[in-house]
Amino acid sequence: MYNYCRRVVENFVIVPLVVIALAISKLLKAVFSILIYVLDYAFPILLQLMRIPLLAARLLGDGIELFLEGVVQCLPSSTGDVMAITKMHFVVALSPFENPKSS
């Protein structure tokens, strides 16, 4: 009789814990499935919204580069230094697959 009562008490503890765990599991699955659908629609929209600031940053960077190149050209230096700077600029601009000696 004592073992039977002990099993009943254990079931009073275990069964609600299992029910709570199953409820949390189903709730998390529902939340994640909703989140997946929301992100499926939001990601392309956010991608398009980020295109404008990234384009502005690129244009700003190009403008700063053009300005600095103009400043460097106005600085007094010998012809050899200017050629070295120009070659350095073009070597950096080449892709790793291009051979600078062949062009």
C-alpha positions in Angstrom: 0.0 0.0 0.0 2.9 2.4 0.8 4.5 1.8 -2.6 1.1 2.5 -4.3 0.7 5.8 -2.5 4.2 6.8 -3.3 3.7 6.1 -7.0 0.5 8.2 -6.9 2.4 11.1 -5.3 5.2 10.8 -7.8 2.6 10.9 -10.6 1.2 14.1 -9.1 4.6 15.6 -9.5 5.7 14.1 -12.8 2.5 14.4 -14.9 2.1 18.2 -14.4 5.8 18.7 -15.2 5.4 16.7 -18.4 2.3 18.6 -19.4 4.0 21.9 -18.7 7.1 20.8 -20.8 4.8 19.7 -23.7 2.9 23.0 -23.6 6.2 25.0 -23.6 7.5 22.9 -26.5 4.4 23.5 -28.6 4.4 27.2 -27.7 8.0 27.6 -28.8 7.3 25.7 -32.0 4.4 28.0 -32.8 6.5 31.1 -31.9 9.4 30.0 -34.1 7.2 29.1 -37.0 5.5 32.6 -36.9 9.0 34.2 -36.6 10.1 32.3 -39.7 7.2 33.6 -41.7 7.8 37.1 -40.5 11.4 37.0 -41.3 10.7 35.5 -44.8 8.7 38.7 -45.6 10.8 41.2 -43.6 14.2 40.2 -44.9 13.8 41.3 -48.6 12.2 44.6 -47.4 15.0 45.3 -45.0 17.5 44.4 -47.7 16.0 47.0 -50.1 15.9 49.6 -47.3 19.6 49.0 -46.6 20.5 49.5 -50.2 20.1 53.3 -50.0 22.4 53.9 -46.9 25.0 51.5 -48.4 24.9 53.4 -51.7 25.3 56.7 -49.8 28.3 55.3 -47.9 29.9 54.1 -51.1 29.4 57.5 -52.8 30.8 59.3 -49.8 33.8 57.0 -49.8 34.4 57.6 -53.5 34.1 61.4 -53.0 36.6 61.3 -50.1 39.0 59.2 -52.3 38.7 61.7 -55.2 39.2 64.6 -52.8 42.3 63.0 -51.3 43.7 62.1 -54.7 43.3 65.8 -55.7 45.1 66.9 -52.5 48.0 64.5 -53.1 48.3 65.8 -56.7 48.6 69.4 -55.5 51.4 68.5 -53.0 54.9 69.3 -54.2 56.9 66.2 -54.9 59.3 64.8 -57.5 58.2 63.0 -60.6 59.5 59.7 -59.2 57.4 59.9 -56.1 54.3 60.7 -58.1 54.9 57.7 -60.3 55.5 55.4 -57.3 52.2 56.6 -55.7 50.4 56.1 -59.0 51.8 52.6 -59.4 51.0 51.7 -55.8 47.4 52.9 -56.4 47.0 50.7 -59.5 48.6 47.7 -58.0 46.2 47.8 -55.0 43.3 48.1 -57.4 44.2 45.0 -59.3 42.5 41.7 -58.4 44.6 38.9 -57.1 44.2 37.0 -60.3 45.6 39.7 -62.6 49.3 39.9 -63.3 50.5 43.5 -63.2 53.5 42.7 -65.5 51.3 41.4 -68.3 49.2 44.6 -68.6 
